[in-house]
Amino acid sequence: METEELELLTIEDFGFRQPIKSIALFKDDDPLDYLKDKFVNLLVSSVKHEITIAAFKDTIIIIKESEINSIISRAESGELEKDAIVDSFDRLEIKLPNNITQIKLSSDESFLIIADTNNKISTILTSNLISNNLIFSYEGQFDDTITNISTSTDVSSQFIVNTLNDKLYLIDISGEVFNFSGDVSAASWSQDGDFLVIGYKSGSILYKTLDDEEINQIEMPESIDDKFPVSIIPFVDNSYIVSYSNSIGIDADEEVEVLSFIINDSTIYEAPELCPAWGVVERPLSYYSAKLINWSESVPKLMILASSKVTEFSTITPNSQFDEANDSDRAQMPLSGDDDDSVIGMVMDLQSNVEILEPCPGVEQSKEIPRLLSLTHSGDLLVWYIWHSKDLLSDKVNLQKALNLRLLEVNEAASAFTSTPTVNDKTPADDLFSSSLDDLGAALGESVLTIPKPAEPNIDNLPSLDLNPNNTKSSFGTGAPSFGSSGFGKSGFGNSNNNNQFSFGKSGFGNSNNNNQLSFGKTSLGNTNNNDQPSFGSTAFKGFNSSQSPFSNLGQDSNTGSKESPFGAFANNNGAGSKESPFGAFANNNGTGSKAISSRISFCQTQQKYRINSSIW
């Protein structure tokens, strides 16, 4: 494969402009002390629900797109000065029991994936999150720090997870887990979702199928030296941005060297000026990106890139990098005290409806201005207008066209998800957790559970939330079974525990606990608890092991998966892995399922609902 250096273009007709200094979302006395050993990505935006979701520590903040437009309108009218820090605005604020490290929307934006500092992942329907129906439906417990989450563009129920110990897991929210072989330091889905692009600690880049079969190997240039891939980001036209480094940057005294490439089907572009690690912030190396496609006729394919180590954002096309001629036209991180601030999340906002006055030199006004949003470790949401003066002057930009493409991508992912013949398309997601076992059996025809596309939520009139912290009943961050608990191929359901406790790291599914209380952090799914009040860390549902519960059969003594149980195929003994699943049988006992299924991760379906501390917009 041919190797070239990426062309660096000095450009005067493209740049960024900030209308205000920032929108203050979070306040923390020492955020870097918290972030110094964490891989974080804490900002997402939904075009379908018209919201932006930000997180820091144990707090999630949801802002409606209309509120961001209102703030920008105030700035454009002169009500807000350009150095204004906006700290009064409508938002929904949610407090969770554990600190959050990453949030990620599924490709159809139907559910939010949340990783926490306990190395656990949970998911919640987006419509439930914004309507105060707070049910965390799926949980997975990992044995090391989660460094990255990447969602499939083809099957929205699937995503991959990288961990600090160089493991790569393919997850389906039905509960299936596939562990890829080798020491994987970075990975991403292909743009069509058909395969994975995987970087190994050895430095090699492989394209692999979802069952770990090699499709292609990219021969990287010798300039990578002893570096290894730390980030792989899909771009356009089967191209990927791959960043190499000598270190992940956790050790504050270690000098971090990075070298990035754009790889496509025929060429490797070496990009030495792409996201250089010049920042002095003591944080692990994390990368952030935002695409802008179909907006400008002159540059229809753009990506903005940043990392935890940069002081200035980078803009690329498939075969070039922009170098803004004027410093004032660049997107640069502000100072935070004596040091630079740093990025902890980035999204492209295509839903502006505001008339922008003088977005750039020579242009009087325009409503065709996209916005780049960046969350910083200081808790500020930074807003930049993106402009291309020549195309603005000649009417060659179209914000609606860019938004329509993004909506099409989301809807196509939703169509692929809901067309999977595993659940009646007309079955509401909540019905999958109904109190009737017969109803559940009718809804679930296969071993792979697929949540149908949720109805569009109404977020204009949200109900009041319980503000009393004493009423908080949560199992988020505590309820998933741990490694080595309910083993793969060996059912942990129905185990009896007669010593009035169950140990940390053991599954509580179906366990009988005669003590009248549950300890903090213990799951109570299927447990018999004679105390009427579930303890913190347990599910808030009573009678979970009753005959009326859809989970009642999870505690049976049979070694075969119950036909009535949605988990039946995950504990079967016949090895006939689901034909609909690329993973094979989740927990079969004869070894005919995927050889790469890991015994070091637990992932389960659960229904965990609780009240939260919140302020309402």
C-alpha positions as CSV (number, residue, x, y, z in Angstrom):
1,M,0.0,0.0,0.0
2,E,1.3,3.4,-0.9
3,T,2.4,5.8,1.9
4,E,2.2,9.6,1.6
5,E,2.4,12.5,3.9
6,L,-0.9,14.2,4.5
7,E,-1.1,17.5,2.8
8,L,-1.2,20.5,5.2
9,L,-3.3,23.3,3.7
10,T,-3.0,26.8,5.0
11,I,-6.5,28.1,4.6
12,E,-8.2,31.5,5.1
13,D,-11.8,30.8,4.2
14,F,-12.5,28.2,6.9
15,G,-12.5,28.5,10.6
16,F,-14.3,28.7,14.0
17,R,-15.8,31.5,16.1
18,Q,-17.1,31.4,19.6
19,P,-20.3,33.4,20.3
20,I,-19.9,33.2,24.1
21,K,-17.1,32.0,26.4
22,S,-18.9,28.9,27.7
23,I,-22.0,27.3,29.2
24,A,-21.2,26.2,32.7
25,L,-22.5,22.6,33.2
26,F,-20.5,21.2,36.1
27,K,-18.4,22.5,39.0
28,D,-15.7,20.6,40.7
29,D,-12.8,21.9,42.9
30,D,-10.2,19.5,41.5
31,P,-11.4,17.8,38.3
32,L,-7.9,16.7,37.2
33,D,-7.4,14.8,40.4
34,Y,-10.4,12.7,39.4
35,L,-9.5,12.4,35.7
36,K,-5.8,11.6,36.0
37,D,-6.3,7.9,35.7
38,K,-9.6,7.7,33.7
39,F,-10.4,7.3,30.1
40,V,-13.4,9.5,29.6
41,N,-15.9,10.4,26.8
42,L,-18.7,12.3,28.3
43,L,-20.7,14.2,25.7
44,V,-23.3,12.9,23.1
45,S,-26.0,14.5,21.0
46,S,-29.2,13.0,19.7
47,V,-30.7,14.4,16.5
48,K,-33.8,12.2,16.9
49,H,-34.6,13.4,20.4
50,E,-33.1,16.9,19.9
51,I,-31.0,16.8,23.1
52,T,-27.4,16.9,24.2
53,I,-26.3,14.7,27.1
54,A,-23.3,15.5,29.2
55,A,-21.8,13.7,32.2
56,F,-19.2,14.3,34.9
57,K,-18.6,12.2,38.0
58,D,-22.0,11.0,39.2
59,T,-24.1,13.6,37.3
60,I,-25.9,13.5,33.9
61,I,-27.2,16.8,32.5
62,I,-29.6,16.8,29.5
63,I,-30.1,20.0,27.5
64,K,-32.8,20.4,24.9
65,E,-31.6,21.7,21.5
66,S,-34.1,24.5,21.8
67,E,-32.3,25.7,25.0
68,I,-29.0,25.8,23.2
69,N,-30.6,27.8,20.4
70,S,-32.1,30.1,23.0
71,I,-28.7,30.8,24.5
72,I,-27.2,31.4,21.1
73,S,-30.1,33.8,20.2
74,R,-29.4,35.8,23.3
75,A,-25.7,36.0,22.3
76,E,-26.6,37.1,18.8
77,S,-29.1,39.8,20.0
78,G,-26.4,41.3,22.2
79,E,-28.0,40.3,25.5
80,L,-25.0,38.1,26.3
81,E,-21.4,39.4,26.0
82,K,-18.9,37.4,24.0
83,D,-17.0,36.7,27.3
84,A,-20.2,35.5,29.0
85,I,-20.3,32.3,31.1
86,V,-23.9,31.1,31.0
87,D,-24.8,29.3,34.2
88,S,-28.5,29.8,34.3
89,F,-30.5,27.7,31.8
90,D,-33.1,25.0,31.7
91,R,-31.8,21.4,31.9
92,L,-32.5,18.0,33.4
93,E,-29.9,17.0,36.0
94,I,-29.7,13.4,37.2
95,K,-27.6,12.1,40.0
96,L,-26.4,8.5,39.8
97,P,-24.9,6.4,42.6
98,N,-21.6,5.8,40.8
99,N,-19.1,8.0,38.9
100,I,-19.4,7.8,35.1
101,T,-16.5,7.5,32.7
102,Q,-18.1,7.1,29.3
103,I,-21.5,7.6,27.6
104,K,-22.4,6.5,24.1
105,L,-25.6,6.5,22.2
106,S,-26.5,3.4,20.1
107,S,-26.4,4.1,16.4
108,D,-30.2,4.4,16.2
109,E,-30.1,6.6,19.4
110,S,-32.7,4.4,21.1
111,F,-30.5,3.7,24.1
112,L,-27.6,5.2,26.1
113,I,-24.6,3.1,27.1
114,I,-23.0,4.2,30.4
115,A,-19.7,3.0,31.7
116,D,-18.7,3.7,35.3
117,T,-15.7,3.6,37.6
118,N,-16.6,0.1,38.8
119,N,-15.7,-1.2,35.3
120,K,-19.4,-1.8,34.6
121,I,-21.6,-1.0,31.6
122,S,-25.3,-0.4,31.9
123,T,-27.9,0.7,29.2
124,I,-31.1,2.7,29.4
125,L,-33.6,3.6,26.7
126,T,-33.1,7.2,25.7
127,S,-36.8,7.8,25.8
128,N,-36.9,6.4,29.4
129,L,-34.0,8.6,30.4
130,I,-35.6,11.8,29.3
131,S,-39.1,11.0,30.6
132,N,-38.1,9.9,34.2
133,N,-38.7,6.2,33.5
134,L,-35.3,5.3,34.8
135,I,-34.9,1.6,34.1
136,F,-31.3,0.3,33.5
137,S,-32.0,-2.8,31.4
138,Y,-28.6,-4.4,30.8
139,E,-25.4,-4.7,32.8
140,G,-21.9,-6.0,32.1
141,Q,-19.1,-6.3,34.6
142,F,-15.5,-6.1,33.2
143,D,-12.3,-7.1,34.9
144,D,-10.4,-3.9,34.0
145,T,-10.8,-0.3,33.1
146,I,-13.0,0.4,30.1
147,T,-11.0,2.6,27.7
148,N,-13.4,2.9,24.7
149,I,-16.9,2.0,23.5
150,S,-17.8,1.9,19.8
151,T,-21.3,1.2,18.5
152,S,-22.2,-0.8,15.4
153,T,-23.7,1.2,12.5
154,D,-25.5,-1.8,11.2
155,V,-27.0,-3.6,14.2
156,S,-27.7,-1.0,16.8
157,S,-28.0,-3.6,19.6
158,Q,-24.3,-4.3,19.3
159,F,-21.2,-2.4,20.5
160,I,-17.5,-3.2,21.2
161,V,-15.6,-2.5,24.4
162,N,-11.9,-2.0,24.9
163,T,-10.3,-2.5,28.3
164,L,-7.0,-1.4,29.7
165,N,-5.6,-5.0,29.8
166,D,-5.8,-5.0,26.0
167,K,-9.0,-7.1,25.7
168,L,-11.7,-6.5,23.1
169,Y,-15.3,-7.6,23.7
170,L,-18.2,-7.6,21.2
171,I,-21.4,-7.1,23.2
172,D,-25.1,-7.6,22.2
173,I,-27.6,-6.2,24.6
174,S,-29.4,-9.5,24.5
175,G,-26.7,-10.6,26.9
176,E,-24.2,-12.2,24.4
177,V,-20.5,-11.6,24.7
178,F,-17.7,-12.4,22.3
179,N,-14.0,-12.0,23.3
180,F,-11.6,-11.4,20.5
181,S,-8.2,-13.0,20.6
182,G,-4.9,-11.2,20.9
183,D,-3.7,-8.1,22.7
184,V,-6.0,-5.5,21.3
185,S,-5.0,-1.9,22.1
186,A,-7.6,-0.1,19.9
187,A,-10.6,-1.0,17.7
188,S,-13.5,0.4,15.7
189,W,-16.4,-0.8,13.6
190,S,-16.2,-0.5,9.9
191,Q,-18.4,2.2,8.4
192,D,-21.0,-0.4,7.2
193,G,-20.8,-2.4,10.4
194,D,-19.8,-5.6,8.6
195,F,-16.4,-6.0,10.2
196,L,-14.0,-4.5,12.8
197,V,-10.8,-2.6,12.3
198,I,-8.5,-3.8,15.1
199,G,-5.2,-2.5,16.3
200,Y,-2.8,-4.7,18.3
201,K,-0.2,-4.0,20.8
202,S,2.3,-5.4,18.4
203,G,1.5,-2.4,16.1
204,S,-0.4,-4.3,13.4
205,I,-3.8,-3.3,12.0
206,L,-6.2,-6.1,11.0
207,Y,-9.7,-6.1,9.5
208,K,-11.7,-8.9,11.1
209,T,-15.1,-10.5,10.9
210,L,-17.3,-10.5,13.9
211,D,-16.2,-14.1,14.6
212,D,-12.5,-13.1,14.7
213,E,-11.6,-14.2,11.2
214,E,-9.0,-12.1,9.4
215,I,-10.1,-10.3,6.3
216,N,-7.1,-8.0,5.6
217,Q,-3.9,-6.8,7.2
218,I,-2.6,-3.2,6.8
219,E,1.1,-3.0,6.4
220,M,2.0,0.1,8.4
221,P,5.1,2.2,7.6
222,E,8.3,1.8,9.6
223,S,7.7,5.3,11.1
224,I,5.5,3.7,13.8
225,D,8.7,2.5,15.3
226,D,7.8,0.9,18.7
227,K,4.5,2.7,19.0
228,F,1.1,0.9,19.1
229,P,-2.4,1.9,18.1
230,V,-4.3,3.9,20.8
231,S,-7.2,5.1,18.7
232,I,-9.1,4.1,15.6
233,I,-11.9,6.4,14.3
234,P,-14.0,5.7,11.2
235,F,-14.2,8.6,8.7
236,V,-15.7,8.3,5.2
237,D,-15.2,6.2,2.1
238,N,-13.7,3.3,4.0
239,S,-11.0,5.5,5.5
240,Y,-10.0,5.4,9.2
241,I,-7.9,7.7,11.4
242,V,-5.4,5.6,13.3
243,S,-3.3,7.1,16.1
244,Y,-0.2,5.5,17.4
245,S,1.6,6.3,20.7
246,N,4.5,5.0,22.8
247,S,2.3,5.3,25.9
248,I,-1.3,5.6,27.0
249,G,-0.2,8.5,29.1
250,I,-1.2,7.4,32.6
251,D,2.3,7.9,34.0
252,A,2.6,11.7,34.5
253,D,6.4,11.6,34.2
254,E,6.3,9.7,30.8
255,E,6.7,11.7,27.7
256,V,3.9,10.9,25.2
257,E,4.7,10.7,21.5
258,V,1.9,10.3,19.0
259,L,1.8,9.8,15.2
260,S,-1.5,9.6,13.3
261,F,-2.5,8.2,9.9
262,I,-5.4,8.3,7.6
263,I,-5.8,4.8,6.1
264,N,-8.1,4.0,3.1
265,D,-8.3,1.2,0.5
266,S,-5.2,2.3,-1.4
267,T,-3.2,4.8,0.6
268,I,-1.8,5.4,4.0
269,Y,-1.5,9.2,4.7
270,E,1.0,10.0,7.5
271,A,-0.2,13.0,9.5
272,P,2.5,14.2,11.9
273,E,0.6,17.5,12.6
274,L,-2.7,15.7,13.5
275,C,-3.5,16.1,17.3
276,P,0.1,16.4,18.5
277,A,0.4,15.7,22.2
278,W,1.5,19.2,23.3
279,G,-0.8,19.5,26.2
280,V,0.6,19.2,29.8
281,V,-2.7,18.0,31.4
282,E,-2.1,14.8,33.3
283,R,-4.7,12.6,31.7
284,P,-4.6,9.3,29.9
285,L,-4.6,9.5,26.1
286,S,-8.2,9.7,24.8
287,Y,-9.4,10.8,21.4
288,Y,-12.6,12.7,20.4
289,S,-14.1,13.4,16.9
290,A,-17.0,15.1,15.2
291,K,-17.9,14.7,11.5
292,L,-19.5,17.3,9.3
293,I,-20.7,15.7,6.1
294,N,-22.8,17.2,3.2
295,W,-22.8,20.7,4.6
296,S,-20.3,22.5,2.3
297,E,-20.0,21.9,-1.5
298,S,-16.3,22.8,-1.5
299,V,-15.4,20.5,1.5
300,P,-18.3,18.0,1.8
301,K,-16.4,15.6,4.1
302,L,-14.9,17.1,7.2
303,M,-13.8,15.8,10.6
304,I,-12.8,17.7,13.7
305,L,-10.4,15.8,16.0
306,A,-9.0,16.4,19.4
307,S,-7.4,14.4,22.2
308,S,-6.9,14.8,25.9
309,K,-3.3,16.0,25.2
310,V,-4.1,18.7,22.6
311,T,-4.4,22.4,23.0
312,E,-5.9,23.0,19.5
313,F,-8.4,21.0,17.4
314,S,-7.4,19.5,14.1
315,T,-9.6,19.6,10.9
316,I,-9.1,17.0,8.2
317,T,-10.6,16.0,4.9
318,P,-10.0,12.5,3.5
319,N,-6.6,13.6,2.0
320,S,-5.7,16.9,3.6
321,Q,-5.4,18.8,6.9
322,F,-6.4,22.4,7.4
323,D,-4.1,24.9,9.0
324,E,-6.1,28.0,9.7
325,A,-4.1,31.1,8.6
326,N,-5.3,33.3,11.5
327,D,-4.9,32.2,15.1
328,S,-8.3,33.8,15.8
329,D,-10.0,31.4,13.4
330,R,-8.8,28.3,15.3
331,A,-10.6,26.2,17.9
332,Q,-8.3,26.3,20.9
333,M,-8.7,25.1,24.4
334,P,-8.9,27.9,27.0
335,L,-6.8,28.2,30.1
336,S,-8.1,26.6,33.3
337,G,-6.2,28.3,36.1
338,D,-2.5,28.1,35.3
339,D,-2.9,25.2,32.9
340,D,-4.7,24.5,29.7
341,D,-8.2,23.0,29.9
342,S,-8.7,19.7,28.1
343,V,-11.5,18.0,26.1
344,I,-13.6,15.3,27.7
345,G,-16.3,15.1,25.0
346,M,-17.1,16.5,21.5
347,V,-20.1,16.5,19.2
348,M,-21.3,18.2,16.0
349,D,-24.5,20.1,16.5
350,L,-26.5,20.4,13.2
351,Q,-29.8,21.6,14.7
352,S,-29.2,25.4,14.8
353,N,-32.2,27.6,13.8
354,V,-30.6,30.9,14.8
355,E,-29.7,33.7,12.4
356,I,-26.0,34.2,13.0
357,L,-24.7,37.8,12.5
358,E,-21.3,38.1,10.9
359,P,-20.3,34.4,11.3
360,C,-17.1,35.2,9.5
361,P,-15.4,38.1,7.6
362,G,-17.4,39.2,4.6
363,V,-20.6,37.4,5.5
364,E,-23.4,39.6,7.0
365,Q,-25.6,36.8,8.3
366,S,-26.6,33.2,7.9
367,K,-28.8,30.5,9.3
368,E,-26.6,27.8,7.8
369,I,-24.0,27.6,10.5
370,P,-23.2,24.2,12.2
371,R,-21.9,24.2,15.8
372,L,-19.1,22.3,17.4
373,L,-19.7,21.5,21.0
374,S,-16.9,20.5,23.4
375,L,-17.1,19.6,27.0
376,T,-14.0,20.4,29.0
377,H,-12.6,19.0,32.2
378,S,-13.5,22.3,34.0
379,G,-17.1,21.4,33.4
380,D,-17.7,24.0,30.6
381,L,-19.6,23.4,27.4
382,L,-17.7,25.3,24.6
383,V,-19.6,26.4,21.5
384,W,-17.9,27.2,18.2
385,Y,-19.6,28.3,14.9
386,I,-18.0,26.6,11.9
387,W,-17.8,28.7,8.8
388,H,-16.6,28.5,5.2
389,S,-16.6,32.0,3.9
390,K,-16.5,31.3,0.1
391,D,-19.3,28.8,0.3
392,L,-21.4,31.0,2.6
393,L,-21.1,33.9,0.1
394,S,-22.0,31.7,-2.8
395,D,-24.9,29.9,-1.1
396,K,-23.0,26.6,-1.3
397,V,-23.7,25.4,2.2
398,N,-26.8,23.6,3.4
399,L,-27.2,22.8,7.1
400,Q,-30.5,20.9,6.5
401,K,-28.9,18.6,4.0
402,A,-26.2,17.7,6.6
403,L,-28.9,17.1,9.2
404,N,-31.0,15.0,6.9
405,L,-28.1,12.7,6.2
406,R,-27.5,12.3,9.9
407,L,-31.2,11.5,10.5
408,L,-31.1,9.0,7.6
409,E,-28.2,7.2,9.3
410,V,-30.1,7.0,12.6
411,N,-33.3,5.8,10.9
412,E,-31.5,3.2,8.9
413,A,-29.9,1.8,12.0
414,A,-33.2,1.8,13.7
415,S,-34.8,-0.1,10.8
416,A,-32.0,-2.7,10.9
417,F,-32.5,-3.1,14.6
418,T,-36.3,-3.4,14.6
419,S,-36.4,-5.7,11.5
420,T,-34.5,-8.4,13.4
421,P,-37.2,-11.2,13.7
422,T,-36.8,-11.7,17.4
423,V,-39.5,-9.5,18.9
424,N,-42.9,-8.4,17.5
425,D,-42.2,-4.9,16.1
426,K,-45.3,-3.6,17.7
427,T,-44.4,-4.8,21.2
428,P,-43.4,-1.8,23.4
429,A,-40.1,-2.3,25.1
430,D,-41.7,-2.0,28.6
431,D,-43.8,-5.1,27.7
432,L,-40.7,-7.2,27.6
433,F,-40.6,-6.8,31.4
434,S,-44.3,-7.2,32.0
435,S,-45.5,-9.1,35.1
436,S,-47.0,-11.8,33.0
437,L,-44.7,-14.7,32.1
438,D,-47.0,-15.7,29.3
439,D,-46.9,-12.3,27.8
440,L,-43.1,-12.3,27.9
441,G,-43.0,-15.7,26.2
442,A,-45.3,-14.4,23.5
443,A,-43.1,-11.4,23.0
444,L,-39.8,-13.3,22.9
445,G,-39.7,-15.8,20.1
446,E,-35.9,-16.3,20.0
447,S,-32.9,-16.3,22.3
448,V,-31.7,-12.9,21.2
449,L,-33.7,-10.1,22.7
450,T,-34.2,-7.0,20.5
451,I,-35.8,-3.8,21.9
452,P,-38.1,-2.3,19.3
453,K,-37.7,1.3,18.3
454,P,-39.3,3.4,21.0
455,A,-42.0,5.9,20.4
456,E,-40.9,9.5,20.1
457,P,-40.9,11.0,23.7
458,N,-42.5,14.2,24.7
459,I,-39.9,16.1,26.7
460,D,-41.8,19.4,27.0
461,N,-43.8,18.5,30.0
462,L,-41.7,16.2,32.2
463,P,-43.1,15.0,35.5
464,S,-41.5,16.2,38.7
465,L,-38.8,14.0,40.1
466,D,-38.3,12.9,43.7
467,L,-35.9,15.3,45.2
468,N,-35.5,13.4,48.5
469,P,-32.2,11.6,48.6
470,N,-33.5,9.2,51.2
471,N,-35.8,7.8,48.6
472,T,-33.0,6.8,46.2
473,K,-33.2,3.1,45.5
474,S,-30.5,2.3,42.9
475,S,-28.6,-0.6,41.7
476,F,-26.8,1.2,38.9
477,G,-23.1,0.5,39.2
478,T,-23.6,-2.3,41.7
479,G,-26.0,-4.9,40.5
480,A,-24.1,-6.8,37.7
481,P,-22.6,-10.2,38.5
482,S,-18.8,-10.1,38.6
483,F,-16.2,-12.1,36.9
484,G,-16.0,-15.7,37.9
485,S,-19.5,-15.6,39.3
486,S,-22.1,-17.4,37.3
487,G,-19.7,-19.2,34.9
488,F,-20.2,-19.5,31.2
489,G,-21.5,-22.9,30.6
490,K,-22.3,-23.4,34.3
491,S,-25.5,-21.9,35.5
492,G,-25.4,-19.8,38.6
493,F,-29.1,-19.5,38.7
494,G,-30.9,-21.3,41.5
495,N,-27.9,-21.7,43.8
496,S,-28.9,-21.8,47.4
497,N,-27.1,-19.7,50.0
498,N,-27.8,-20.9,53.5
499,N,-25.2,-18.8,55.4
500,N,-27.3,-15.7,55.1
501,Q,-25.0,-13.9,52.8
502,F,-23.4,-14.1,49.4
503,S,-19.9,-13.0,48.7
504,F,-18.7,-10.2,46.5
505,G,-18.0,-11.6,43.0
506,K,-20.8,-14.2,43.2
507,S,-24.0,-13.9,41.3
508,G,-27.1,-13.2,43.3
509,F,-29.4,-14.5,40.6
510,G,-31.9,-16.9,42.1
511,N,-30.0,-17.1,45.4
512,S,-32.1,-17.6,48.5
513,N,-30.9,-15.2,51.2
514,N,-32.6,-15.8,54.6
515,N,-31.1,-12.7,56.1
516,N,-33.6,-9.9,56.2
517,Q,-31.3,-7.5,54.4
518,L,-29.0,-7.2,51.4
519,S,-25.6,-5.7,51.7
520,F,-24.6,-2.6,49.7
521,G,-23.6,-3.6,46.2
522,K,-25.3,-7.0,46.1
523,T,-27.7,-7.7,43.3
524,S,-31.2,-8.9,44.4
525,L,-32.5,-10.2,41.1
526,G,-34.3,-13.4,41.9
527,N,-33.3,-13.2,45.6
528,T,-35.7,-13.9,48.4
529,N,-35.6,-11.0,50.7
530,N,-38.1,-10.9,53.6
531,N,-37.6,-7.3,54.2
532,D,-40.2,-5.3,52.4
533,Q,-37.8,-2.5,51.6
534,P,-35.1,-3.2,49.1
535,S,-31.7,-2.0,50.2
536,F,-29.5,0.4,48.3
537,G,-27.9,-1.5,45.5
538,S,-30.8,-3.9,45.1
539,T,-33.7,-3.8,42.7
540,A,-36.7,-1.8,43.7
541,F,-39.1,-4.5,42.6
542,K,-40.7,-6.8,45.2
543,G,-41.5,-10.4,44.5
544,F,-38.9,-10.9,41.8
545,N,-38.9,-14.6,42.4
546,S,-42.7,-14.9,42.3
547,S,-44.5,-16.9,39.7
548,Q,-45.8,-13.6,38.2
549,S,-42.3,-12.3,37.5
550,P,-40.8,-12.8,34.0
551,F,-37.6,-13.7,35.8
552,S,-39.2,-16.3,38.1
553,N,-37.8,-19.2,36.2
554,L,-34.2,-18.0,36.4
555,G,-33.9,-19.6,39.8
556,Q,-35.0,-23.1,38.7
557,D,-32.8,-26.1,39.4
558,S,-32.9,-27.4,35.9
559,N,-29.6,-27.4,34.1
560,T,-31.3,-26.7,30.8
561,G,-32.5,-23.3,29.9
562,S,-36.1,-22.8,30.7
563,K,-38.3,-22.5,27.7
564,E,-40.2,-19.8,29.5
565,S,-37.1,-17.8,30.3
566,P,-35.7,-15.2,27.9
567,F,-32.3,-16.5,29.0
568,G,-33.0,-20.1,28.1
569,A,-30.6,-20.2,25.2
570,F,-27.8,-18.7,27.2
571,A,-27.7,-21.7,29.5
572,N,-28.5,-24.5,27.2
573,N,-26.6,-27.8,27.0
574,N,-27.2,-28.8,23.5
575,G,-24.8,-26.4,21.8
576,A,-27.2,-25.3,19.2
577,G,-26.3,-21.7,19.2
578,S,-28.9,-19.3,18.0
579,K,-28.9,-19.1,14.2
580,E,-29.7,-15.4,14.5
581,S,-26.7,-14.7,16.6
582,P,-23.1,-14.3,15.4
583,F,-21.9,-15.4,18.9
584,G,-23.2,-18.9,19.1
585,A,-24.7,-20.2,22.4
586,F,-23.9,-17.8,25.2
587,A,-23.3,-20.4,27.9
588,N,-23.5,-23.8,26.3
589,N,-21.7,-26.7,27.9
590,N,-20.4,-28.8,25.0
591,G,-18.0,-26.2,23.6
592,T,-19.7,-25.9,20.2
593,G,-20.4,-22.2,20.7
594,S,-17.8,-19.6,19.8
595,K,-14.4,-20.5,21.0
596,A,-13.7,-16.9,21.9
597,I,-16.5,-16.5,24.4
598,S,-14.9,-15.1,27.5
599,S,-15.2,-16.5,31.0
600,R,-14.0,-13.3,32.4
601,I,-17.0,-11.1,31.8
602,S,-20.5,-11.3,33.1
603,F,-23.3,-9.6,31.1
604,C,-26.9,-9.9,32.0
605,Q,-30.4,-8.7,31.3
606,T,-32.0,-7.1,34.3
607,Q,-34.6,-4.5,35.1
608,Q,-33.3,-2.0,37.6
609,K,-35.5,1.0,38.3
610,Y,-35.0,3.7,40.9
611,R,-35.8,7.2,41.8
612,I,-33.1,9.8,41.5
613,N,-32.1,13.2,42.7
614,S,-32.9,15.6,39.9
615,S,-33.8,19.1,39.0
616,I,-36.3,19.6,36.2
617,W,-36.1,21.8,33.1
